[in-house]
Amino acid sequence: MSDPLNTRLKQLIVTTLKLEDVAPSDLADDEPLIGSGLNLDSIDALELVVTLEKEFGIKITSSEESRIALASVAHLAEYIRARADPARLGC
């Protein structure tokens, strides 16, 4: 059974970055988002961070923290669960 937060994050990634040829289900939970895998660039990462901060009420304060959080969908879900108000998770 898939994690509802992971599913929500995959949808956010696809819609925020306007990935026309990628379906949320195409993203693996452990696939790297930066570098290899989805291969996000720094502008994509920044755009995604802004969306995540608004959506979940979290603050990602440095580029190093961003790289850690955006390592994969699973890392991102873990990062958000540790910092977000559970009421904002909606899962």
Buried (B, 14 or more C-beta within 10 A) or exposed (E): EEBEBBBBBBBBBBEBBEBEEBEBEEBBBEBBBBEEBBEBEEEBBBBBBEBBEEBBEBEBEEEEEBBEBBBBBBBBBBBBBEEBEEEEBEE
